[in-house]
């Protein structure tokens, strides 16, 4: 079945004070996600560019947080003995422990590094390899403790615009017996597509995007990187992991590829003077619709006159916005993956 890329072009007419009140036409494009049918809105004007924010003062004032080396082994929770008799888990510089304020049946934190703050261009692939490897170990142990935990996310909030109250880089590993809304939408839509077409949607999408060449970034091993046609956030980059039904089947090669791709994306964000982001792995243990997907989006950069990028469109209309055409984003980010 051919994957359909639906879009609607809208125009708004006005007399602009920026051009001596001449009549202008401002375009907006609405796109429909080929799988979920969710709409997103591409706005063609964007927030004014800013200089890179200097985090020196903020990092200095908050240094010595609970995740810093002198505190992390003394002021963070420990796993119960049935999960980890050693209390906390470690891979290289990464340290994992339960979240003191969990948001699910199983909530853990993975502190990624000893550095209290890292600009986006200073994250290393090794940092994410160690962090993801440790996250996998937490998932593995928690599933042994509670087999009903079938729906997992490994996520990151970075800086205040991304929802993080702590500057120190860290991941959150959350497992539940029920899926999140997004997981359920992806599962149901993927299962429906497979039932109708007897093929896997993500495989068909990758093949289609490769042929079109407009939004496909690269394939590395079993991992396909692309920019989605209808993004759910600013500067969204995705990776679909083929032949791996969950994060627990990943090997060292896949972890290295994923880590390098995350770092490549963050270097692009830094190049664009962005500094805040969210990422999430969706790892669904469901035989009917296995899925291993990574999403990364940038957030409005932290700056003295910060403007939140969640508006009434996102929170009250459930219609997501992006301020760059996916095709343009793909052209710009491809060199960062070479």
N, C-alpha and C positions, 0 to 999 in steps of 0.2 A: 504494500500500500504506500502510495506517495505521501510523504509528510508535507502538510500544508503550512505555509508561513503567511498568515493573514495579517494585514495591516490596514489602517485607516488614516488618511491624511486630512487634517483639520486646519482651517485658516481663520485667523481672527484679524479683522480690519480695524484700524484706529489711526488717529492723527497724533503723531509722535512729537512731544516737546524736545526730544533729542535730535530731531531732524527738521527743526523750524516748522513743526506741525504739518509736515507733509504726510500724506496718506501712505501707510505701510501695511504689509500683511505679515503676521507672525505665525509661523507654522508650528503645529504639534502633531506628533505621530502616535497613534495607539496601536499596540501590537498584541496579538493573541498567542499565548504559549501553545505550541503544537501538541503538547501532551495534556496539560492540566486545563487548557482553555482559559486560564487566568489572564486578565489584561494588564498590561503595563503601559505607562505613558512616557514617551521620550520627549522631553522638552528641549528646544533648540537654543534657548538662552541658558547661561550658566552663571554660577556665583562668580564674582570677581576673583581673579587669582591673587594670592597673597604671598608674601615672603615666607620662607620657612621659619617656623616658630622656634625660639630658643628655649629649650627645656632645662637649661642649666640650673636656674633658680628653683624651679619646681622639683627637679630630681634631688637637688641638695637638701631641700626642706623636708622631703618625705623619706630620705634615705634612712636605713635602719628599720624598715618595715618588718612585718611578721614573716615575710618571705625571704628576707636577706639572710646570708649565711650564718650570721651570729645568732639568729633567732629561730630559723626554720625548724631546727631539731629540738627546740625547747618550748616553743609557743604554738605549735600546730597540733591538731588532733592526731590520734593513732587509729589504725584499723583494728577492729575486734580480732581476737585471736583466731577465730574460725576462718577469717579471710587472710590475714597476714600476721603470723605470730611475731614477726620482727617489728611490727608496729607501723613502720613506714617503708616504702619501696624506693629503690634508686637505680637509675641507669646513667652512668657518667655523671654529668652535673645536674641532671633532672631528678627531682625528688617528688614523690607522690604520697598523698595522705587524704583522709576523708575531708569533705567540705564541712566546716563547722555549721554552716547554714545551707543545707542541701535543698535543691529545688525538685527532687524526685525521689524515687525509691532507693536509688544509689547515686550519690553525688560525691565526686572526688576532685581534687585539685592536683595538677602537675606543675610545679614551679620549673620553668624551662632553663634557667641559668642563674649564676651567682650575681650577675650584674643587675643592679636595681632598675636601671633604665637603659634601653637600647633604641636608638633611632632606627627607622625601617631599613636603612641601607647597611646596618651592622648586624642583622640577624644572619646566622650561618646555617647551611644545610645540616651540619652536625647537631646543632641545637634542636632542630625539629626531628631529626632522626631519633635522638635520644628521647625526646618528649613523646613522640608517637609510639616508640617501642615500649616505653613505660606505661603509656595509656593502654596499649594492647594487653600488657600483663595485668593491669587492674581489671580490665574487662574479663579476661580469662578467669581470674580468681573470683570475681563477683558472680560470674555465671555458675561456677562450681558451687558457690555458696547458695545461690538462688537461681535455678534454671528458668524461672519465669521472666527473668530480665532479658527480653528479646529485642528491645528497641534501644539503640545506643546512639549517642551523639558525642563527638569529641570536638569541642568548640573553643573559640578564643574571642574574648573582648579585649581590645587594645585601646587604652586611653579613655577618658571620660565620654567623648562622643560615641564610642563603641560600647559603653555601658560598664566600663571597668572602674571600680573605685580605688584600685591599687595599681600603681605605676609598674610595679615589678612584673615582667612578662610571665604569663602562666596560661595553662589550658584548663578546661573543665571537662570532666568525663562523667556523663550522666546516663544512667540506664533505668528503664521503666518496663513494667509489664504491659503497658499500653503505648501506642505510638503518639508522637506529637501530631498536630494538625497537618503540618507539612509532610511528614512521613506518610500519614494516611492518604493524603491527596496523591502523592507520588506512587504509593503502592497500588491504590485503586486504579489510577489512570494507566499505570504500566501493565497491570493484570488485564485490564479491559483491552488495551492495545494488542497484547499478546494473544488473547482469546480470539479477537477479530482477524488478526493477520498471521497468526502462527509464527511470529518473529518477535525478537526482543527490540523494544522501542529504542533503547540507547545505542544498540548496534546499528540500527537503521539510521538513527540521527547522525552518528559519527560518519557513516558512509556517505550520507547526503551532504553533510557539511564539508567533507573532504572534496567532493565533486564541485560544490559551489565555490569553495575557496574564499568565502567572504568573512567567515567567523571562526574558522578552524585554525588553531595555533600550531599544534604538533602532536605526534604520537611518539611516546617513549616506552618501549616494552609493551606492557598491557595497559598503559595509562594514556588516555586521550584527553588533551587539553583543548578547550574551546570557549568562546564567548557566546552566551545564550542569545537567541533571537529576541526574546522578550524578557529582559533582565528583571530581577526582583530587588535590585539595589544598584548603587552607583559603581561603575567600573567593575562589574561582576565578571569573574573568571571561574570556570568550572573544570573539574576533572572527573571523568568516569573511568572506574577501574574494571576492566573486562576480565572475565574468568575468575573473579574473586567474589564470592557471595557475601563475605563479611570482612571486617578489618582483621579478624583473627587468622585469616589465610594468607595474609601478606608476608612476603619474605624480605630479606635485607635489600634486594635489588629494588623492589617496589617502594619500600620506605625511602630509599635514597632518591628515587625519582620524584616522589611526592614532596619530600623535603626541599629538593632543589627547585621544584616548580613553585612552591610557596614562597621561597626566598626570591625567586625571579619576579614574582608578582609584587612582592613588597618593594623591591628595588624600583620597579616601574612606578608604584605609588609615590615613592620618595622623589623620583625624577619629576613627577607632576606636582610636587610640593604638598602632597597629602601626608597625613601622619597618624590617622586613626583607621581601624578596620575591624571587621568581624570575619571569622571563618568557621565553617562547620563541616565535619564529616557526618554523613548519614550512614549508619551501619545497621541494617535491618536483617535480623535472623528469621526469615520467613521463606519457607520453601516455595510458596506460590509466587512470590515476587521478590527475590533477593536483590539487594541494591547496595552498592558502595559508591557513594558520590561525595565529592568535595566542592564546596562553594566558598568563594572569597569575595567580599565586597568592601569598598572603601566607605568611610563616613566623612561627613563634613569636617575638614581639618580643624583641630583645636587652634584657636587664635583669640586675641583679645576681645574681638567682637564676634563671638561664636554664634552661628545660626544653625539651629537644629535642622536635619534633613528629613525628619518625620513630620509631615503636615497632616491636615485633615484628609488628604487623599489617602494616605497610608493607614491612619488609625481609625478613620470613620467611614471611608468608602472602600477599604480593602483593595485599593488600586495603587500599584507601586509605580514609582517614578525613577527615571534615570536622566542624567543630563549630558549623555554622550551617545551617539549612535554606536551600536555594537560593532558594526563593520569598521568604524574609525578606531575604536578601542583595539580591535584585533590587529589592525595594521600597525598601530603604535607599540603594542606589547610584544609582538612576535620576536623582534630582535633581542629582547631580554631573556628569551628561552633558548637562544643559540649558545 
